[in-house]
Amino acid sequence: MPRLLPAPAAAALGGQLAVLIDGAYTSAARLGPDGPAAAGLHLARDLVRAAATGNG
């Protein structure tokens, strides 16, 4: 399967998503799923979209 992103960009995206997931998990545990964690999926999509278009 061909790469969708160059290795450095893929590694950066992976790191960003890991931080987002960790933060969303912590936020949801403390403030509930309707707190700031509720925006997690939207933010993840934005990160992936930005990386795929070269804007991330």
mmCIF file of the N, C-alpha and C atoms, coordinates in Angstrom:
data_MODEL
# 
_entry.id   MODEL 
# 
loop_
_atom_site.group_PDB 
_atom_site.id 
_atom_site.type_symbol 
_atom_site.label_atom_id 
_atom_site.label_alt_id 
_atom_site.label_comp_id 
_atom_site.label_asym_id 
_atom_site.label_entity_id 
_atom_site.label_seq_id 
_atom_site.pdbx_PDB_ins_code 
_atom_site.Cartn_x 
_atom_site.Cartn_y 
_atom_site.Cartn_z 
_atom_site.occupancy 
_atom_site.B_iso_or_equiv 
_atom_site.pdbx_formal_charge 
_atom_site.auth_seq_id 
_atom_site.auth_comp_id 
_atom_site.auth_asym_id 
_atom_site.auth_atom_id 
_atom_site.pdbx_PDB_model_num 
ATOM 1   N N  . MET A 1 1  ? 0.845   -1.174 0.000  1.00 0.00 ? 1  MET A N  1 
ATOM 2   C CA . MET A 1 1  ? 0.000   0.000  0.000  1.00 0.00 ? 1  MET A CA 1 
ATOM 3   C C  . MET A 1 1  ? 0.895   1.244  0.000  1.00 0.00 ? 1  MET A C  1 
ATOM 4   N N  . PRO A 1 2  ? 0.651   2.193  -0.874 1.00 0.00 ? 2  PRO A N  1 
ATOM 5   C CA . PRO A 1 2  ? 1.480   3.402  -0.911 1.00 0.00 ? 2  PRO A CA 1 
ATOM 6   C C  . PRO A 1 2  ? 1.199   4.291  0.305  1.00 0.00 ? 2  PRO A C  1 
ATOM 7   N N  . ARG A 1 3  ? 2.212   5.037  0.674  1.00 0.00 ? 3  ARG A N  1 
ATOM 8   C CA . ARG A 1 3  ? 2.068   5.985  1.788  1.00 0.00 ? 3  ARG A CA 1 
ATOM 9   C C  . ARG A 1 3  ? 1.199   7.157  1.359  1.00 0.00 ? 3  ARG A C  1 
ATOM 10  N N  . LEU A 1 4  ? 0.337   7.575  2.264  1.00 0.00 ? 4  LEU A N  1 
ATOM 11  C CA . LEU A 1 4  ? -0.472  8.760  2.012  1.00 0.00 ? 4  LEU A CA 1 
ATOM 12  C C  . LEU A 1 4  ? 0.265   10.017 2.437  1.00 0.00 ? 4  LEU A C  1 
ATOM 13  N N  . LEU A 1 5  ? 1.195   9.864  3.370  1.00 0.00 ? 5  LEU A N  1 
ATOM 14  C CA . LEU A 1 5  ? 1.994   10.981 3.867  1.00 0.00 ? 5  LEU A CA 1 
ATOM 15  C C  . LEU A 1 5  ? 3.452   10.558 3.908  1.00 0.00 ? 5  LEU A C  1 
ATOM 16  N N  . PRO A 1 6  ? 4.376   11.497 3.707  1.00 0.00 ? 6  PRO A N  1 
ATOM 17  C CA . PRO A 1 6  ? 5.783   11.172 3.912  1.00 0.00 ? 6  PRO A CA 1 
ATOM 18  C C  . PRO A 1 6  ? 6.017   10.785 5.376  1.00 0.00 ? 6  PRO A C  1 
ATOM 19  N N  . ALA A 1 7  ? 7.042   9.999  5.624  1.00 0.00 ? 7  ALA A N  1 
ATOM 20  C CA . ALA A 1 7  ? 7.297   9.489  6.979  1.00 0.00 ? 7  ALA A CA 1 
ATOM 21  C C  . ALA A 1 7  ? 7.347   10.581 8.046  1.00 0.00 ? 7  ALA A C  1 
ATOM 22  N N  . PRO A 1 8  ? 8.053   11.707 7.825  1.00 0.00 ? 8  PRO A N  1 
ATOM 23  C CA . PRO A 1 8  ? 8.078   12.731 8.883  1.00 0.00 ? 8  PRO A CA 1 
ATOM 24  C C  . PRO A 1 8  ? 6.691   13.314 9.176  1.00 0.00 ? 8  PRO A C  1 
ATOM 25  N N  . ALA A 1 9  ? 5.901   13.524 8.144  1.00 0.00 ? 9  ALA A N  1 
ATOM 26  C CA . ALA A 1 9  ? 4.552   14.063 8.337  1.00 0.00 ? 9  ALA A CA 1 
ATOM 27  C C  . ALA A 1 9  ? 3.658   13.044 9.031  1.00 0.00 ? 9  ALA A C  1 
ATOM 28  N N  . ALA A 1 10 ? 3.814   11.776 8.685  1.00 0.00 ? 10 ALA A N  1 
ATOM 29  C CA . ALA A 1 10 ? 3.018   10.724 9.327  1.00 0.00 ? 10 ALA A CA 1 
ATOM 30  C C  . ALA A 1 10 ? 3.378   10.615 10.803 1.00 0.00 ? 10 ALA A C  1 
ATOM 31  N N  . ALA A 1 11 ? 4.663   10.713 11.118 1.00 0.00 ? 11 ALA A N  1 
ATOM 32  C CA . ALA A 1 11 ? 5.093   10.652 12.516 1.00 0.00 ? 11 ALA A CA 1 
ATOM 33  C C  . ALA A 1 11 ? 4.558   11.846 13.295 1.00 0.00 ? 11 ALA A C  1 
ATOM 34  N N  . ALA A 1 12 ? 4.599   13.022 12.692 1.00 0.00 ? 12 ALA A N  1 
ATOM 35  C CA . ALA A 1 12 ? 4.075   14.221 13.356 1.00 0.00 ? 12 ALA A CA 1 
ATOM 36  C C  . ALA A 1 12 ? 2.576   14.093 13.592 1.00 0.00 ? 12 ALA A C  1 
ATOM 37  N N  . LEU A 1 13 ? 1.856   13.618 12.595 1.00 0.00 ? 13 LEU A N  1 
ATOM 38  C CA . LEU A 1 13 ? 0.409   13.429 12.740 1.00 0.00 ? 13 LEU A CA 1 
ATOM 39  C C  . LEU A 1 13 ? 0.114   12.407 13.831 1.00 0.00 ? 13 LEU A C  1 
ATOM 40  N N  . GLY A 1 14 ? 0.859   11.333 13.861 1.00 0.00 ? 14 GLY A N  1 
ATOM 41  C CA . GLY A 1 14 ? 0.665   10.326 14.901 1.00 0.00 ? 14 GLY A CA 1 
ATOM 42  C C  . GLY A 1 14 ? 0.870   10.906 16.291 1.00 0.00 ? 14 GLY A C  1 
ATOM 43  N N  . GLY A 1 15 ? 1.882   11.735 16.444 1.00 0.00 ? 15 GLY A N  1 
ATOM 44  C CA . GLY A 1 15 ? 2.131   12.378 17.732 1.00 0.00 ? 15 GLY A CA 1 
ATOM 45  C C  . GLY A 1 15 ? 1.016   13.325 18.123 1.00 0.00 ? 15 GLY A C  1 
ATOM 46  N N  . GLN A 1 16 ? 0.543   14.094 17.159 1.00 0.00 ? 16 GLN A N  1 
ATOM 47  C CA . GLN A 1 16 ? -0.553  15.030 17.432 1.00 0.00 ? 16 GLN A CA 1 
ATOM 48  C C  . GLN A 1 16 ? -1.818  14.289 17.833 1.00 0.00 ? 16 GLN A C  1 
ATOM 49  N N  . LEU A 1 17 ? -2.114  13.213 17.130 1.00 0.00 ? 17 LEU A N  1 
ATOM 50  C CA . LEU A 1 17 ? -3.312  12.435 17.457 1.00 0.00 ? 17 LEU A CA 1 
ATOM 51  C C  . LEU A 1 17 ? -3.177  11.765 18.824 1.00 0.00 ? 17 LEU A C  1 
ATOM 52  N N  . ALA A 1 18 ? -1.976  11.310 19.160 1.00 0.00 ? 18 ALA A N  1 
ATOM 53  C CA . ALA A 1 18 ? -1.765  10.691 20.473 1.00 0.00 ? 18 ALA A CA 1 
ATOM 54  C C  . ALA A 1 18 ? -2.006  11.694 21.595 1.00 0.00 ? 18 ALA A C  1 
ATOM 55  N N  . VAL A 1 19 ? -1.506  12.913 21.423 1.00 0.00 ? 19 VAL A N  1 
ATOM 56  C CA . VAL A 1 19 ? -1.726  13.956 22.430 1.00 0.00 ? 19 VAL A CA 1 
ATOM 57  C C  . VAL A 1 19 ? -3.205  14.291 22.527 1.00 0.00 ? 19 VAL A C  1 
ATOM 58  N N  . LEU A 1 20 ? -3.862  14.396 21.385 1.00 0.00 ? 20 LEU A N  1 
ATOM 59  C CA . LEU A 1 20 ? -5.297  14.697 21.373 1.00 0.00 ? 20 LEU A CA 1 
ATOM 60  C C  . LEU A 1 20 ? -6.091  13.601 22.084 1.00 0.00 ? 20 LEU A C  1 
ATOM 61  N N  . ILE A 1 21 ? -5.796  12.354 21.780 1.00 0.00 ? 21 ILE A N  1 
ATOM 62  C CA . ILE A 1 21 ? -6.522  11.239 22.393 1.00 0.00 ? 21 ILE A CA 1 
ATOM 63  C C  . ILE A 1 21 ? -6.274  11.197 23.898 1.00 0.00 ? 21 ILE A C  1 
ATOM 64  N N  . ASP A 1 22 ? -5.022  11.372 24.305 1.00 0.00 ? 22 ASP A N  1 
ATOM 65  C CA . ASP A 1 22 ? -4.708  11.364 25.730 1.00 0.00 ? 22 ASP A CA 1 
ATOM 66  C C  . ASP A 1 22 ? -5.433  12.506 26.447 1.00 0.00 ? 22 ASP A C  1 
ATOM 67  N N  . GLY A 1 23 ? -5.409  13.683 25.848 1.00 0.00 ? 23 GLY A N  1 
ATOM 68  C CA . GLY A 1 23 ? -6.093  14.825 26.452 1.00 0.00 ? 23 GLY A CA 1 
ATOM 69  C C  . GLY A 1 23 ? -7.595  14.636 26.511 1.00 0.00 ? 23 GLY A C  1 
ATOM 70  N N  . ALA A 1 24 ? -8.164  14.090 25.455 1.00 0.00 ? 24 ALA A N  1 
ATOM 71  C CA . ALA A 1 24 ? -9.611  13.864 25.434 1.00 0.00 ? 24 ALA A CA 1 
ATOM 72  C C  . ALA A 1 24 ? -10.004 12.824 26.476 1.00 0.00 ? 24 ALA A C  1 
ATOM 73  N N  . TYR A 1 25 ? -9.197  11.784 26.612 1.00 0.00 ? 25 TYR A N  1 
ATOM 74  C CA . TYR A 1 25 ? -9.482  10.743 27.606 1.00 0.00 ? 25 TYR A CA 1 
ATOM 75  C C  . TYR A 1 25 ? -9.447  11.338 29.011 1.00 0.00 ? 25 TYR A C  1 
ATOM 76  N N  . THR A 1 26 ? -8.405  12.117 29.299 1.00 0.00 ? 26 THR A N  1 
ATOM 77  C CA . THR A 1 26 ? -8.269  12.738 30.617 1.00 0.00 ? 26 THR A CA 1 
ATOM 78  C C  . THR A 1 26 ? -9.403  13.720 30.874 1.00 0.00 ? 26 THR A C  1 
ATOM 79  N N  . SER A 1 27 ? -9.719  14.526 29.878 1.00 0.00 ? 27 SER A N  1 
ATOM 80  C CA . SER A 1 27 ? -10.801 15.502 30.017 1.00 0.00 ? 27 SER A CA 1 
ATOM 81  C C  . SER A 1 27 ? -12.141 14.814 30.256 1.00 0.00 ? 27 SER A C  1 
ATOM 82  N N  . ALA A 1 28 ? -12.408 13.766 29.503 1.00 0.00 ? 28 ALA A N  1 
ATOM 83  C CA . ALA A 1 28 ? -13.676 13.048 29.665 1.00 0.00 ? 28 ALA A CA 1 
ATOM 84  C C  . ALA A 1 28 ? -13.768 12.406 31.045 1.00 0.00 ? 28 ALA A C  1 
ATOM 85  N N  . ALA A 1 29 ? -12.650 11.899 31.551 1.00 0.00 ? 29 ALA A N  1 
ATOM 86  C CA . ALA A 1 29 ? -12.655 11.280 32.874 1.00 0.00 ? 29 ALA A CA 1 
ATOM 87  C C  . ALA A 1 29 ? -12.940 12.304 33.967 1.00 0.00 ? 29 ALA A C  1 
ATOM 88  N N  . ARG A 1 30 ? -12.439 13.517 33.782 1.00 0.00 ? 30 ARG A N  1 
ATOM 89  C CA . ARG A 1 30 ? -12.607 14.562 34.799 1.00 0.00 ? 30 ARG A CA 1 
ATOM 90  C C  . ARG A 1 30 ? -13.905 15.344 34.640 1.00 0.00 ? 30 ARG A C  1 
ATOM 91  N N  . LEU A 1 31 ? -14.246 15.681 33.399 1.00 0.00 ? 31 LEU A N  1 
ATOM 92  C CA . LEU A 1 31 ? -15.355 16.603 33.153 1.00 0.00 ? 31 LEU A CA 1 
ATOM 93  C C  . LEU A 1 31 ? -16.553 15.964 32.475 1.00 0.00 ? 31 LEU A C  1 
ATOM 94  N N  . GLY A 1 32 ? -16.423 14.697 32.105 1.00 0.00 ? 32 GLY A N  1 
ATOM 95  C CA . GLY A 1 32 ? -17.514 14.012 31.434 1.00 0.00 ? 32 GLY A CA 1 
ATOM 96  C C  . GLY A 1 32 ? -17.427 14.159 29.923 1.00 0.00 ? 32 GLY A C  1 
ATOM 97  N N  . PRO A 1 33 ? -18.158 13.332 29.202 1.00 0.00 ? 33 PRO A N  1 
ATOM 98  C CA . PRO A 1 33 ? -18.074 13.307 27.742 1.00 0.00 ? 33 PRO A CA 1 
ATOM 99  C C  . PRO A 1 33 ? -18.636 14.551 27.060 1.00 0.00 ? 33 PRO A C  1 
ATOM 100 N N  . ASP A 1 34 ? -19.403 15.348 27.770 1.00 0.00 ? 34 ASP A N  1 
ATOM 101 C CA . ASP A 1 34 ? -19.956 16.557 27.158 1.00 0.00 ? 34 ASP A CA 1 
ATOM 102 C C  . ASP A 1 34 ? -19.074 17.777 27.376 1.00 0.00 ? 34 ASP A C  1 
ATOM 103 N N  . GLY A 1 35 ? -17.947 17.604 28.069 1.00 0.00 ? 35 GLY A N  1 
ATOM 104 C CA . GLY A 1 35 ? -17.010 18.701 28.293 1.00 0.00 ? 35 GLY A CA 1 
ATOM 105 C C  . GLY A 1 35 ? -16.166 18.933 27.041 1.00 0.00 ? 35 GLY A C  1 
ATOM 106 N N  . PRO A 1 36 ? -14.977 19.476 27.220 1.00 0.00 ? 36 PRO A N  1 
ATOM 107 C CA . PRO A 1 36 ? -14.095 19.762 26.085 1.00 0.00 ? 36 PRO A CA 1 
ATOM 108 C C  . PRO A 1 36 ? -13.781 18.542 25.222 1.00 0.00 ? 36 PRO A C  1 
ATOM 109 N N  . ALA A 1 37 ? -13.827 17.351 25.804 1.00 0.00 ? 37 ALA A N  1 
ATOM 110 C CA . ALA A 1 37 ? -13.532 16.129 25.049 1.00 0.00 ? 37 ALA A CA 1 
ATOM 111 C C  . ALA A 1 37 ? -14.516 15.908 23.909 1.00 0.00 ? 37 ALA A C  1 
ATOM 112 N N  . ALA A 1 38 ? -15.684 16.504 23.995 1.00 0.00 ? 38 ALA A N  1 
ATOM 113 C CA . ALA A 1 38 ? -16.695 16.319 22.949 1.00 0.00 ? 38 ALA A CA 1 
ATOM 114 C C  . ALA A 1 38 ? -16.215 16.819 21.590 1.00 0.00 ? 38 ALA A C  1 
ATOM 115 N N  . ALA A 1 39 ? -15.256 17.728 21.577 1.00 0.00 ? 39 ALA A N  1 
ATOM 116 C CA . ALA A 1 39 ? -14.730 18.262 20.319 1.00 0.00 ? 39 ALA A CA 1 
ATOM 117 C C  . ALA A 1 39 ? -13.616 17.395 19.747 1.00 0.00 ? 39 ALA A C  1 
ATOM 118 N N  . GLY A 1 40 ? -13.250 16.309 20.427 1.00 0.00 ? 40 GLY A N  1 
ATOM 119 C CA . GLY A 1 40 ? -12.112 15.493 20.014 1.00 0.00 ? 40 GLY A CA 1 
ATOM 120 C C  . GLY A 1 40 ? -12.200 14.932 18.610 1.00 0.00 ? 40 GLY A C  1 
ATOM 121 N N  . LEU A 1 41 ? -13.340 14.385 18.238 1.00 0.00 ? 41 LEU A N  1 
ATOM 122 C CA . LEU A 1 41 ? -13.476 13.803 16.902 1.00 0.00 ? 41 LEU A CA 1 
ATOM 123 C C  . LEU A 1 41 ? -13.331 14.876 15.828 1.00 0.00 ? 41 LEU A C  1 
ATOM 124 N N  . HIS A 1 42 ? -13.941 16.021 16.041 1.00 0.00 ? 42 HIS A N  1 
ATOM 125 C CA . HIS A 1 42 ? -13.838 17.129 15.081 1.00 0.00 ? 42 HIS A CA 1 
ATOM 126 C C  . HIS A 1 42 ? -12.377 17.580 14.949 1.00 0.00 ? 42 HIS A C  1 
ATOM 127 N N  . LEU A 1 43 ? -11.685 17.707 16.073 1.00 0.00 ? 43 LEU A N  1 
ATOM 128 C CA . LEU A 1 43 ? -10.285 18.116 16.042 1.00 0.00 ? 43 LEU A CA 1 
ATOM 129 C C  . LEU A 1 43 ? -9.415  17.075 15.340 1.00 0.00 ? 43 LEU A C  1 
ATOM 130 N N  . ALA A 1 44 ? -9.672  15.797 15.588 1.00 0.00 ? 44 ALA A N  1 
ATOM 131 C CA . ALA A 1 44 ? -8.907  14.737 14.929 1.00 0.00 ? 44 ALA A CA 1 
ATOM 132 C C  . ALA A 1 44 ? -9.108  14.788 13.418 1.00 0.00 ? 44 ALA A C  1 
ATOM 133 N N  . ARG A 1 45 ? -10.346 14.988 12.994 1.00 0.00 ? 45 ARG A N  1 
ATOM 134 C CA . ARG A 1 45 ? -10.613 15.097 11.554 1.00 0.00 ? 45 ARG A CA 1 
ATOM 135 C C  . ARG A 1 45 ? -9.883  16.291 10.955 1.00 0.00 ? 45 ARG A C  1 
ATOM 136 N N  . ASP A 1 46 ? -9.874  17.408 11.677 1.00 0.00 ? 46 ASP A N  1 
ATOM 137 C CA . ASP A 1 46 ? -9.161  18.593 11.196 1.00 0.00 ? 46 ASP A CA 1 
ATOM 138 C C  . ASP A 1 46 ? -7.664  18.322 11.065 1.00 0.00 ? 46 ASP A C  1 
ATOM 139 N N  . LEU A 1 47 ? -7.084  17.625 12.041 1.00 0.00 ? 47 LEU A N  1 
ATOM 140 C CA . LEU A 1 47 ? -5.658  17.301 11.974 1.00 0.00 ? 47 LEU A CA 1 
ATOM 141 C C  . LEU A 1 47 ? -5.346  16.416 10.771 1.00 0.00 ? 47 LEU A C  1 
ATOM 142 N N  . VAL A 1 48 ? -6.158  15.389 10.559 1.00 0.00 ? 48 VAL A N  1 
ATOM 143 C CA . VAL A 1 48 ? -5.931  14.473 9.435  1.00 0.00 ? 48 VAL A CA 1 
ATOM 144 C C  . VAL A 1 48 ? -6.116  15.208 8.112  1.00 0.00 ? 48 VAL A C  1 
ATOM 145 N N  . ARG A 1 49 ? -7.150  16.006 8.011  1.00 0.00 ? 49 ARG A N  1 
ATOM 146 C CA . ARG A 1 49 ? -7.408  16.763 6.786  1.00 0.00 ? 49 ARG A CA 1 
ATOM 147 C C  . ARG A 1 49 ? -6.258  17.728 6.488  1.00 0.00 ? 49 ARG A C  1 
ATOM 148 N N  . ALA A 1 50 ? -5.789  18.430 7.515  1.00 0.00 ? 50 ALA A N  1 
ATOM 149 C CA . ALA A 1 50 ? -4.684  19.371 7.325  1.00 0.00 ? 50 ALA A CA 1 
ATOM 150 C C  . ALA A 1 50 ? -3.415  18.648 6.887  1.00 0.00 ? 50 ALA A C  1 
ATOM 151 N N  . ALA A 1 51 ? -3.142  17.500 7.477  1.00 0.00 ? 51 ALA A N  1 
ATOM 152 C CA . ALA A 1 51 ? -1.954  16.735 7.091  1.00 0.00 ? 51 ALA A CA 1 
ATOM 153 C C  . ALA A 1 51 ? -2.070  16.230 5.660  1.00 0.00 ? 51 ALA A C  1 
ATOM 154 N N  . ALA A 1 52 ? -3.255  15.787 5.273  1.00 0.00 ? 52 ALA A N  1 
ATOM 155 C CA . ALA A 1 52 ? -3.461  15.238 3.931  1.00 0.00 ? 52 ALA A CA 1 
ATOM 156 C C  . ALA A 1 52 ? -3.355  16.302 2.848  1.00 0.00 ? 52 ALA A C  1 
ATOM 157 N N  . THR A 1 53 ? -3.669  17.543 3.194  1.00 0.00 ? 53 THR A N  1 
ATOM 158 C CA . THR A 1 53 ? -3.605  18.619 2.204  1.00 0.00 ? 53 THR A CA 1 
ATOM 159 C C  . THR A 1 53 ? -2.313  19.416 2.294  1.00 0.00 ? 53 THR A C  1 
ATOM 160 N N  . GLY A 1 54 ? -1.426  19.015 3.212  1.00 0.00 ? 54 GLY A N  1 
ATOM 161 C CA . GLY A 1 54 ? -0.150  19.703 3.347  1.00 0.00 ? 54 GLY A CA 1 
ATOM 162 C C  . GLY A 1 54 ? -0.217  20.972 4.164  1.00 0.00 ? 54 GLY A C  1 
ATOM 163 N N  . ASN A 1 55 ? -1.288  21.163 4.910  1.00 0.00 ? 55 ASN A N  1 
ATOM 164 C CA . ASN A 1 55 ? -1.432  22.367 5.724  1.00 0.00 ? 55 ASN A CA 1 
ATOM 165 C C  . ASN A 1 55 ? -1.196  22.101 7.204  1.00 0.00 ? 55 ASN A C  1 
ATOM 166 N N  . GLY A 1 56 ? -0.675  20.942 7.525  1.00 0.00 ? 56 GLY A N  1 
ATOM 167 C CA . GLY A 1 56 ? -0.541  20.598 8.934  1.00 0.00 ? 56 GLY A CA 1 
ATOM 168 C C  . GLY A 1 56 ? 0.840   20.434 9.420  1.00 0.00 ? 56 GLY A C  1 
# 
